[in-house]
Amino acid sequence: MESKKYASYAEIERDLEILKLEKEISYHKLVLSFQKTKESITPQNILGGFFSSFTEYFSHSYGQILRSVLPIAINWFINKKRGN
């Protein structure tokens, strides 16, 4: 970062005021983010998120599950009929 050269104390004060305001804005953004996170961490939201991701995962892989379970079920049924 390049050093800035100031011609007067007024320029220094102005930059310090800008930095102070940027710091306050960042602090308030952090506080707001923390509050939103705190509100979103409830048992209902956690369980709801878990179940929605669980159902989404299995809804997309339904065909693959069916293809892997179907032969096992058919073999079990055939062996049951034979008495094995």
C-alpha positions in Angstrom: 0.0 0.0 0.0 1.3 3.4 -0.9 1.8 6.1 1.7 -0.5 9.0 1.3 1.0 12.5 1.8 -1.3 15.0 3.5 -1.1 18.8 2.9 -3.1 19.7 6.0 -4.6 18.5 9.2 -8.1 18.8 7.7 -7.3 16.1 5.1 -6.1 13.8 7.9 -9.2 14.5 10.0 -11.4 13.8 7.0 -9.7 10.4 6.3 -9.9 9.5 9.9 -13.6 10.3 9.9 -14.1 8.2 6.8 -12.3 5.3 8.5 -14.3 5.7 11.7 -17.6 5.5 9.7 -16.4 2.5 7.7 -15.5 0.8 11.0 -19.0 1.5 12.4 -20.6 0.2 9.3 -18.6 -3.0 9.4 -19.4 -3.5 13.1 -23.2 -3.1 12.5 -23.0 -5.5 9.6 -21.3 -8.0 11.9 -23.9 -7.5 14.6 -26.8 -7.9 12.1 -25.2 -11.1 10.7 -24.8 -12.5 14.2 -28.5 -11.8 15.0 -29.7 -13.4 11.8 -27.5 -16.5 12.5 -28.8 -16.7 16.0 -32.4 -16.5 14.8 -31.9 -19.2 12.2 -30.4 -21.7 14.7 -33.5 -23.1 16.2 -34.5 -26.7 16.6 -37.3 -26.3 14.0 -35.0 -24.7 11.4 -32.3 -27.3 12.0 -34.7 -30.3 11.7 -36.5 -28.7 8.8 -33.2 -28.2 6.9 -32.1 -31.7 7.7 -35.3 -33.3 6.5 -35.5 -31.1 3.4 -32.0 -32.0 2.3 -32.7 -35.7 3.2 -35.8 -35.8 1.0 -34.1 -33.9 -1.8 -31.2 -36.3 -1.8 -33.4 -39.3 -2.0 -35.8 -37.8 -4.5 -33.0 -37.3 -7.0 -31.5 -40.8 -6.4 -34.8 -42.7 -6.4 -34.0 -44.5 -9.7 -30.6 -45.5 -8.6 -31.9 -46.9 -5.3 -34.7 -48.8 -7.1 -32.1 -50.3 -9.5 -30.0 -51.5 -6.6 -32.8 -52.8 -4.4 -35.0 -54.4 -7.0 -32.6 -57.3 -7.9 -32.0 -58.1 -4.2 -35.8 -58.1 -3.6 -36.4 -60.4 -6.6 -33.6 -62.8 -5.5 -35.0 -62.9 -2.0 -38.5 -63.6 -3.3 -37.3 -66.4 -5.7 -35.3 -68.0 -2.9 -38.2 -67.8 -0.5 -40.5 -69.6 -3.0 -37.8 -72.4 -3.4 -37.6 -72.8 0.3 -33.9 -71.8 0.6 
